[in-house]
Amino acid sequence: MQLPDTRTIQRLALALALTAAAQAASPVIFFSDLESGPNSGGEGKGGAYVTVYGRGFGAARGASTVTIGGGQAVAYPIWSDEKIAFQLGASATTGEIKVNTAAGTSNGVPFTVRPGRIVFVSPTGRDSGSGSFSSPWKSLLKARDSAQPGDIIYAMNGVAQLGDDGSGWRTAMLLRAGGTAGRPIALVAYPGATVTIGTVNGPEIAIRSTDYSARPAACPGYWVFAGLVLRGKAIAMALAGPSWKWRVVGNDMSCPNGNGSAGCFEVGGATGVDFLGNNVHNAGAEGASALYHGVYFGTDSTKLDIGWNTIAYVRGCRGLHIHSSPLFGGGPSDKTGRNMYDIRIHDNVVHDIQCDGIILATVDPSRGPVKIVNNVIYNAGRGPNTPERSGNFACIAIPGSTNSGDPGGGTIEILHNTFFHCGTNPNPPYQGSVSSIGFGDANPRLSLLLKNNIFVQPPNIPYLSHAAGSPISGSNNLFYGGPAMPKTPGLKNSISADPRFVNVKAADFRLGPSSPAAGAGAATGVARDRAGAPRPAGNGADLGAYQK
């Protein structure tokens, strides 16, 4: 067989390099705010506005387009490298949303074109109007009370609902009704608009739903909240159950005066919660109780997708708390408070947290996967001690506890995370409460799998805190800066070296040149890094949350 000549080889190599560069630069969609809506009606009869979040879209649109089921969008009020807002238009059909640029076409995210009303709220509107774009309502409460399953409510710039709504539930906006399967109700900030609900000095809660204690019935769920500014004296949003399918996307939440048994964002008894791309920050008052948290997924909540959020500057205790406890006193007759499952915590940044960055207090992965993937957690477990002198101080705490029912078991997967300087509380309340990962032995059937993570700790803070013989396994983790390397028998192929982050002072935890973490990973099936870059399918992925 005749081999190609040198020039041909060079041309082939150049073509492969250009193909690889194009693939690397191709746009990537992480998620959208809406998953369904009409392609007609609304402003200019062009249908719903949808926002997609991702990377590599380009700083300006130029000749780039968005297609929905192959049909091209008709308007683009926002186009940036990480966010696009577009209007569907009549050509949109049920299928996948894709972004098409000179660098390539993105992955697709599903979208369903369906019937439904599109209504508007504006500071210059009238509640006696029709709610149309030309005759908008003035108040969010009018929109709430008029909403039907399938409606999309767009709130224009300057719309606000700051005071108590008078429902008797200590909230700026109470939800008593919801949408239905396939026809959610959506409350969305119009592209580029600032829409505010609640204040940090009251009411107690910005948005809340009714729960099992309400009569005649709890709010069933099937709501979308996107692009809002939510402020609560204690809670920005509280979603209760029994309920289904809440989608919370791209909101800004803050509760700097929060205290008590609560979270700035909290959920209880809900099935199917998508919590994506939110910024939860400055939550908890100075000296707040250990029972107060930034984000709190509570009793019997399952099918949780928690991704691409920032959770930062939390006082009280945990950044993200997963915890289930019985509602009716416990015991055999109380069927609530079971261990939680089907939980994906991925691609988040969690930092500057008083207690743990993330705690999985009561989980049962034998009933559905529990995975922590591609997260960056730093400066968690800083202290000081809580008023109760309780709590753990780590990037991740997994006590293995059970409050009701069968504890279950199975394996929690912790893959491709970057952990930096956790557990630095200088005066912890008890021994073993500071580390990067703390694993309790309350459930011997619960195990951990650690692969392709980076741990960087101060010299005196351990990487892992666990009982001897704890069921921990995994491989290809990097440990640097802390005490001696973990001697956990189940951990193989560990690396002890400086990961050479790009800029620790700027919290840039990407891998710098000649990092020993580059290409050092084992196969995990994690297809992309936190920034959307592809990872090798087999061995050889980079360690930590970012692929070089």
Secondary structure, DSSP 8 states (H G I E B T S, - for coil): -----HHHHHHHHHHHHHHHHHHHHS-EEEEES-SEE-SSSSGGG---EEEEEEE-S-SS-TT-EEEETTEE-SEEEEE-SSEEEEE--TT--SEEEEEEETTEE---EEEEE----EEEE-TT--TTS-SSSSS-BS-HHHHHHH--TT-EEEE-TT-EE-S--SSSSSEEEEE----BTTB-EEEEE-TT---EE--TTSSSEEEEE--TTSSS----EEEEEES-EEE-SSEEEEE-SSEEEEEEES-EEEETT--SSEEEEEE-SEEEEEEES-EEEEES-TT--TTEEEEEE-TT-EEEEEES-EEEEE-SS-SEEE----SS--STT------B--EEEES-EEEEESS-SEEE-SB-TTSS-EEEES-EEEEES-----TT----BSSEEE----SSS----EEEEEES-EEES----SS-SSTT-BSSEEE--S-TTEEEEEES-EEE--TTS-SEEE-TT--EEEE--EEESSSS----TTEES-B-S---EEEGGGTEEEE-TT-TTTT--------B-TTS-B--SSS---SSS---
